[in-house]
Amino acid sequence: MKIRFHYKGYFICDLDFAYKCGKVHEFGGEWNIDEVNLNDLGKLVREIGVEGDYKLWYVIPGGSLNGGLRLLKTDRDCVRFINEFNNEVAADFYVETP
């Protein structure tokens, strides 16, 4: 699975929910979906230069920022993510900083 991080931007809600002014970083190689965990995702977030506190979000397959945005905060959230993305080829994560 390919992993892309949207970061250094912010969420805005006008008529539609959007992530504005951010950067995108796609990690090379492939991730084994069964090995996704909070610690490794946190390391990747730090590697792209995010400092301090942050929240990590993703959009469910076939969803949008308006109705499919999910917070990835606990191990239970990781299990849900793995189940939702089991047959997907890529995942987009959105980093929210205060």
C-alpha angles and dihedrals in degrees: 000000000000116000124208125186123204107200146155089043136094140232118251130185115205113134089324132027111250144166109233138197096001136135127239125220123184116197114225122237128028131295121215104235092216091060099054111125139158095252095055093043089050090053090052091050090054091047091061090054104262110149131188126007121350142164121227119215135178136187118237116242110279091012134110137219087263097060112001105055114127130184116233105208111125139040088255089057089053091053090050089049092051091050093048095047099038094117099029126110098209142021130201120211125194119209115210118194127186 
